[in-house]
Amino acid sequence: MLKGYHILTVTHKNTPLSLMGSFIFNEATEEELRAKLEALKAAFGLNELMYAATCNRVIFLFHTNRQVSGSLRQAFFNFVNPGLNGELIKKHVVHHEGDAAVQHLFRVAASIDSLVVGEREILRQLREAYQRCLDWELTGDKIRLLMGQAVIAAKDVYSNTRLGEKSVSVVSLAIRKMMDRHLPKSARILMIGAGQTNVLVAKFLVKFGFSNVTVFNRTLEKARAIAGKFSNGKALHLSSLEDYSGGFDCLIVCTGATRAFVDEALYSRLLNGEKDSKIAIDLSVPRNIETSISEAFDVKLIEVESLKKLAKQNLSFREQEVGQAQELLDTHFEEFKIVFHTREIELAFRQIPREVQAVREKAMNEVFRKELEHLDENSRSLVERMLVYMEKKCTGIPMRVAREALVAKAS
Ligand SMILES: NC(=O)c1ccc[n+]([C@@H]2O[C@H](COP(=O)([O-])OP(=O)(O)OC[C@H]3O[C@@H](n4cnc5c(N)ncnc54)[C@H](OP(=O)(O)O)[C@@H]3O)[C@@H](O)[C@H]2O)c1
């Protein structure tokens, strides 16, 4: 019964991330994307279609009564990208069908198929993709039911396993280590570099209420963009770092420079004579702060290698939770079969009330019309009320019995 569900997907598991862009729609605007998806749905006779693309996965989830053969898969991805060669499609596209498609979606939503197991971002991405395809009227009842159960299953996994418990992001681990030092909210923070990683660092700093942040960068506008997020934020050009005399409590360095330019001499100048204990965080690869500063000065140096080691340990902790998550997903898969079949029965039984009503009306107006004409007004009204009562009570019976049979079969 689940056999109309299909997923055609390309994922980080068997495809380099650099190739992922070849399997997605590269349409410039939302309207163009919508038009492409509508055309795809029509061209391949799909009843419903949902499309989701992230940096390490593309999913085409659809429902169709057609056979999805190898040649259809080729034509499908050539529709997405006419330049894709057949060998690449054969090698990278994975097809899940029926039960396997449903189970795959559950695994993706619960993030046990992710590159970083337990990252919840994927559930948000799936929900947004679904909402967009729903708004564009590409999806219908089948995908609605499946997405509904996938969200319930994923939330169950996130709440009842320790899958997402320990952080595996180097930035969040760094900030956590910084917070362990109980810095006051007014602490002076010097940030060097204004790239993507430090933008993320800044988000955490805002979240934890820090306000006094001075950002140094080669490109001043990028430093300004970060500094602007703090009530007491300042942006300075990197060339003025050597002359900075404001002191600091925490130094965060993350640039694309390939040498440890924060050496003992520069660090000493930045201290500006202060002797109390400091925190220095180096997120750069290769490192930008010389490790010898931790011997020469009173400083807690948080550097990327130890954070990466911790992230790896946390990831293997999460992976140990996968078995338990899978058990929960198996339960949700069984539940989904009941939900799906109940809905099928509901749809099939939808005309029963109308048909029973027609029988009643025929009985009153044709079959027993003459006999009813001989009854007085009160008796005729009583007969009619009895028939309406019977009609209401009886139309629910087949649905209830079918539902009970389904549940009994499943347990
Ligand atoms: N630990 C992790 O998990 C992780 C994750 C991602 C990245 N990283 C590391 O973090 C560093 C920055 O990554 P990102 O993603 O933030 O990069 P990004 O967005 O490309 O930004 C690079 C930043 O470094 C600056 N920069 C580049 N070359 C420089 C140089 N020679 N001297 C001084 N500043 C320089 C850039 O300044 P302009 O704005 O003026 O160009 C910019 O602020 C890299 O070392 C990367 O390997 C670590």
The ligand as an SDF file (V2000), in Angstrom:
LIG
                    3D

 48 52  0  0  0  0  0  0  0  0999 V2000
   37.3620   25.2730   13.5760 N   0  0  0  0  0  0  0  0  0  0  0  0
   36.4190   25.0980   12.6920 C   0  0  0  0  0  0  0  0  0  0  0  0
   35.5210   24.2870   12.7750 O   0  0  0  0  0  0  0  0  0  0  0  0
   36.4550   25.9600   11.5410 C   0  0  0  0  0  0  0  0  0  0  0  0
   35.3520   26.0480   10.7330 C   0  0  0  0  0  0  0  0  0  0  0  0
   35.4220   26.8870    9.6610 C   0  0  0  0  0  0  0  0  0  0  0  0
   36.5780   27.6230    9.4640 C   0  0  0  0  0  0  0  0  0  0  0  0
   37.6320   27.4980   10.2830 N   0  0  0  0  0  0  0  0  0  0  0  0
   38.8640   28.2610   10.1150 C   0  0  0  0  0  0  0  0  0  0  0  0
   38.5420   29.5750   10.4570 O   0  0  0  0  0  0  0  0  0  0  0  0
   39.3030   30.4660    9.6580 C   0  0  0  0  0  0  0  0  0  0  0  0
   38.3470   31.4570    9.0170 C   0  0  0  0  0  0  0  0  0  0  0  0
   37.3190   30.7560    8.4050 O   0  0  0  0  0  0  0  0  0  0  0  0
   36.0110   31.4600    7.8860 P   0  0  0  0  0  0  0  0  0  0  0  0
   35.0850   30.4040    7.4500 O   0  0  0  0  0  0  0  0  0  0  0  0
   35.5520   32.4330    8.8840 O   0  0  0  0  0  0  0  0  0  0  0  0
   36.6150   32.1770    6.5970 O   0  0  0  0  0  0  0  0  0  0  0  0
   36.0700   33.3850    5.7470 P   0  0  0  0  0  0  0  0  0  0  0  0
   34.6290   33.5720    5.8960 O   0  0  0  0  0  0  0  0  0  0  0  0
   36.6560   33.2030    4.3960 O   0  0  0  0  0  0  0  0  0  0  0  0
   36.7800   34.6320    6.4210 O   0  0  0  0  0  0  0  0  0  0  0  0
   38.1610   34.7310    6.4510 C   0  0  0  0  0  0  0  0  0  0  0  0
   38.5290   35.8340    7.4080 C   0  0  0  0  0  0  0  0  0  0  0  0
   39.9300   35.8190    7.5520 O   0  0  0  0  0  0  0  0  0  0  0  0
   40.4520   37.0780    7.0970 C   0  0  0  0  0  0  0  0  0  0  0  0
   41.7220   36.8120    6.4390 N   0  0  0  0  0  0  0  0  0  0  0  0
   41.9510   35.9940    5.4050 C   0  0  0  0  0  0  0  0  0  0  0  0
   43.2610   35.9450    5.1270 N   0  0  0  0  0  0  0  0  0  0  0  0
   43.8700   36.7630    6.0170 C   0  0  0  0  0  0  0  0  0  0  0  0
   45.2110   37.1360    6.2430 C   0  0  0  0  0  0  0  0  0  0  0  0
   46.2110   36.6540    5.5100 N   0  0  0  0  0  0  0  0  0  0  0  0
   45.4780   37.9740    7.2600 N   0  0  0  0  0  0  0  0  0  0  0  0
   44.4790   38.4550    8.0360 C   0  0  0  0  0  0  0  0  0  0  0  0
   43.1830   38.1480    7.8590 N   0  0  0  0  0  0  0  0  0  0  0  0
   42.9030   37.3120    6.8610 C   0  0  0  0  0  0  0  0  0  0  0  0
   39.4100   37.6370    6.1730 C   0  0  0  0  0  0  0  0  0  0  0  0
   39.5210   39.0150    6.0860 O   0  0  0  0  0  0  0  0  0  0  0  0
   38.7790   39.8290    4.9420 P   0  0  0  0  0  0  0  0  0  0  0  0
   37.3300   39.8840    5.3670 O   0  0  0  0  0  0  0  0  0  0  0  0
   39.4100   41.1480    4.9200 O   0  0  0  0  0  0  0  0  0  0  0  0
   38.9800   39.0440    3.6790 O   0  0  0  0  0  0  0  0  0  0  0  0
   38.1400   37.2000    6.9090 C   0  0  0  0  0  0  0  0  0  0  0  0
   37.8830   38.0130    8.0160 O   0  0  0  0  0  0  0  0  0  0  0  0
   40.0820   29.5710    8.6920 C   0  0  0  0  0  0  0  0  0  0  0  0
   41.3660   29.3660    9.2560 O   0  0  0  0  0  0  0  0  0  0  0  0
   39.3340   28.2730    8.7070 C   0  0  0  0  0  0  0  0  0  0  0  0
   40.1690   27.1890    8.4400 O   0  0  0  0  0  0  0  0  0  0  0  0
   37.5760   26.6980   11.3260 C   0  0  0  0  0  0  0  0  0  0  0  0
  1  2  1  0
  2  3  2  0
  2  4  1  0
  4  5  1  0
  4 48  2  0
  5  6  2  0
  6  7  1  0
  7  8  2  0
  8  9  1  0
  8 48  1  0
  9 10  1  0
  9 46  1  0
 10 11  1  0
 11 12  1  0
 11 44  1  0
 12 13  1  0
 13 14  1  0
 14 15  2  0
 14 16  1  0
 14 17  1  0
 17 18  1  0
 18 19  2  0
 18 20  1  0
 18 21  1  0
 21 22  1  0
 22 23  1  0
 23 24  1  0
 23 42  1  0
 24 25  1  0
 25 26  1  0
 25 36  1  0
 26 27  1  0
 26 35  1  0
 27 28  2  0
 28 29  1  0
 29 30  1  0
 29 35  2  0
 30 31  1  0
 30 32  2  0
 32 33  1  0
 33 34  2  0
 34 35  1  0
 36 37  1  0
 36 42  1  0
 37 38  1  0
 38 39  2  0
 38 40  1  0
 38 41  1  0
 42 43  1  0
 44 45  1  0
 44 46  1  0
 46 47  1  0
M  CHG  2   8   1  16  -1
M  END
$$$$
